[in-house]
Amino acid sequence: MNVAILRGRLSRPPEHRLLPSGDAVVSYDVTVPRPGERAETVPVAWVNAPGSATDLDVDDEVVVVGRVRRRFFRAGGATQSRTEVVAERVVPTRRRARAAQAVAAALATAGEQAAAWQ
């Protein structure tokens, strides 16, 4: 099972790019606070996101639901890797009901998958 749920603030503006495959991707950096510890910044990629995905701005608080992915690529003649969250949904927390619904759906999916193991 691979389910990721993040709640944090955007630490840079969204970046929209078009991939050679024709897919569009919106990239975010989400900074997640950790009480008593340093915050962690998590890269997030949202493939074929809706047009509103770039309406978010730095310091907007969001909930991200998706999965963790590590991808490998060649750069500068060497193989490199990047671990990121591939978003299924990114919801501003100001939309409380939608954010809660996204989290509940992810938790229900995780619960169903865990039950299948038993």
N, C-alpha and C positions, 0 to 999 in steps of 0.2 A: 504494500500500500504506500502511496506517495502522495500525501496531502500536506500542503503548506498554507498556514494562515498567518498573515502579518498585520500588525496595526502600528502605524508610524507616520512620520511626516516626510514629504518629498524634500530632498536636500538639493535638488537641482531641477531645472525646468524639464518637462517631458521632451524627449527627442524622437521625432518621427522620421523613419527612413524606409525606403523601398528596397527590398532584397532582389538579387538577380532572378530569383524564382518568380517574382511578381508579387509576392506577399508583402504586406506592409507591416511594420513592427513599431510599436511605441515603447521606448525604454525609459525607465525611471530608476532613481536611487531612493530607496525608502530607508530612513533612519529610524531604528526601533530602539526606544529607551529601555534600559535595564536598570531598575532601581538598585542603587548602591554600587553599580559598575558602569563602565563606559558604554555608551550607546554603540550599536552595530549598524552599519550601513549595508543593505542588501540590494544587489542589482535585480531588477525586475524587467522582464520582456513580455509584452502583450502582443501576440501575433493576431493580425486582422482585427484590431481593436476598433470600436465604433469611433466616429468622428469626434465625439465629445471627449475622447481620451486625452487629447492635447489641451483641453480647457483647464486642466488642473495647473496649479502653480506652486512654486517653492513655498514651503511651510504649510501647505494644505495637508490635513490629516486624512489618511485613507486606510481602508481595510483591503488587503489583497488576498484572494483565494486562488490557489493554483497548485503547482507541483515543483519539486526541486529537480534541476537538470544540470549535469556537468557536460559541457561540450568541448570538443577538441578542435583546434584549427592551426593552420600554419601561418606564422608571421615572422618576418625577418629571417627566414631560413630555418626556423626552429618550430617544433610543435609546442603549442601552449594550450592551456585550458582555462575555463571560466565556469564557476558555479553560480547559478542564478535561479530565480523563481520564474517559471513560465506561468503567467497569470491567465486565469479563466475569467476572473472578474476583478475589477478595481472600482471600489465604491468610496466616495468621500464620506467621512463619518458624520458630516452634517445631515446626511440622508440616513438617519438612524434605522428606520424600518428596513430599507434595502440592504444596509450593511449587516444588520442582524439576520436577515433572510439568507444572505450569501454565506455567512458563517454557519448558520444552522444547516444549510444544505450540504456544506463540506463536511461537517461533523456527522451528519446522517449517512453520507456516503462512506466515510471512514468506519462508522459503526457497522454498516452492512458488510463491508469487506472484512472487518475483524470477525463478525459472526460467522462468515463463511469458512473461517479457519477452524472453527470449533467442531 
